[in-house]
Amino acid sequence: MKWKQQLDGMQAYKPGKPIEEVQREFGLQEVVKLASNENPFGCSPKVTAYLQDNAVNHAIYPDGYAQNLRTAVANYLGVKETQLLFGNGSDDIITILTRALLYPGVNTIMADPSFSQYWHNADIEGAEVRKIPCINGAHDLNAMAAAIDDKTSIVWVCSPNNPTGVVIADNDLRAFLAKVPSDVLVVLDEAYIEYVTHPEHKNTLPLIEEYPNVLLMRTFSKAYGLASFRVGYAIGQPEVIAKLDPVRAPFNNTILSQTVAAIALSDQDYLQACCEANEKGKKQYVEFCEKHNLTYYPSDTNFIFLNTNADSDIVFHELMKRGFIIRSGNALGTPGFIRVTIGTEAQNEALLGHLETVLKEQGVFA
Ligand SMILES: *Cc1c(COP(=O)(O)O)cnc(C)c1O
């Protein structure tokens, strides 16, 4: 068949091993997954209550324009409804963007390591991918700006960055944006924005007014605890959104997902409680790293990226045997490092106990 040449040798996204598989493989009763940065506390109890009490007519197509959710998000953010584009997760937004803006002959710039879907989708579209190495987990924005030429179409800026957890300070971001030509789209992926506590991070919404080539991307999958519902969205100038909208599949969110996202958005108290618990959990990991002299990057997310000083595939495997699924840095192009989602206090304590044992076994410390 006449496949796109770019698909030669391409692999599907490898998600973390499912809990059931690990249970079977290692004969474990309980397995904790701290590999994909989901909210360990789950979604708002208001969502759970809704799901128990409301029957939805699933024979009817959902509202393709997601009007109710659109109004809720627009009001919450203080933007116009025409400034929003909804996706089946922000993964879908990334696909829409690459379909709309990338093709053979143009290039796209991103940090390394960063979120794999940027380059994966760029590869499928046949665009040139320019990966700019991070410095201590932070985007090298100067080098990224310097890599832009007249064939650059999209620059991806992930803040806070997955997998490193590092957020970009407001002045650094602004200095970068001032250097980017106005015909280059800057996608600011803010999948973890709700967790940010860094004092030099400021509200990014005004950037859309100042730089019409900026598009923000957010999701209900992480802090809002709705990963399985697949709701993400972009915020940008109405003109940018209007260009992207025809590329979107007509019914790319379900009725149920639109409804529960709006309910979750309305429960900011719950969100805040989760973020506070996350801060406490983060301290457990930071203390562990300090105690054992392990390098870690300052995280403004619900995960931590740390250097085990051991083979991270072995660490990954040893933790899995003990009932904890995490991410090995080998899979992310950063050997030695592991990425761990911050769980509940008890989960963190248990995981760190096992990690201590494993790293002792590996001779990292006595
Ligand atoms: C999880 C994640 C996404 C994808 O989120 P969905 O809305 O579930 O598709 C996008 N970007 C980053 C950086 C993420 O970590």
The ligand as an SDF file (V2000), in Angstrom:
LIG
                    3D

 15 15  0  0  0  0  0  0  0  0999 V2000
   -0.1210   14.2850   30.0350 C   0  0  0  0  0  0  0  0  0  0  0  0
    0.3780   15.3350   29.1170 C   0  0  0  0  0  0  0  0  0  0  0  0
   -0.3310   15.7250   27.9820 C   0  0  0  0  0  0  0  0  0  0  0  0
   -1.5140   14.9580   27.4730 C   0  0  0  0  0  0  0  0  0  0  0  0
   -2.6110   15.1150   28.1930 O   0  0  0  0  0  0  0  0  0  0  0  0
   -4.0270   14.6090   27.6790 P   0  0  0  0  0  0  0  0  0  0  0  0
   -4.8740   15.8190   27.8280 O   0  0  0  0  0  0  0  0  0  0  0  0
   -4.3900   13.5020   28.5640 O   0  0  0  0  0  0  0  0  0  0  0  0
   -3.9130   14.1770   26.2450 O   0  0  0  0  0  0  0  0  0  0  0  0
    0.1390   16.7690   27.2220 C   0  0  0  0  0  0  0  0  0  0  0  0
    1.2810   17.3810   27.5330 N   0  0  0  0  0  0  0  0  0  0  0  0
    2.0070   17.0190   28.5990 C   0  0  0  0  0  0  0  0  0  0  0  0
    3.2590   17.7430   28.8940 C   0  0  0  0  0  0  0  0  0  0  0  0
    1.5800   15.9830   29.4250 C   0  0  0  0  0  0  0  0  0  0  0  0
    2.3370   15.5930   30.4500 O   0  0  0  0  0  0  0  0  0  0  0  0
  1  2  1  0
  2  3  1  0
  2 14  2  0
  3  4  1  0
  3 10  2  0
  4  5  1  0
  5  6  1  0
  6  7  2  0
  6  8  1  0
  6  9  1  0
 10 11  1  0
 11 12  2  0
 12 13  1  0
 12 14  1  0
 14 15  1  0
M  END
$$$$
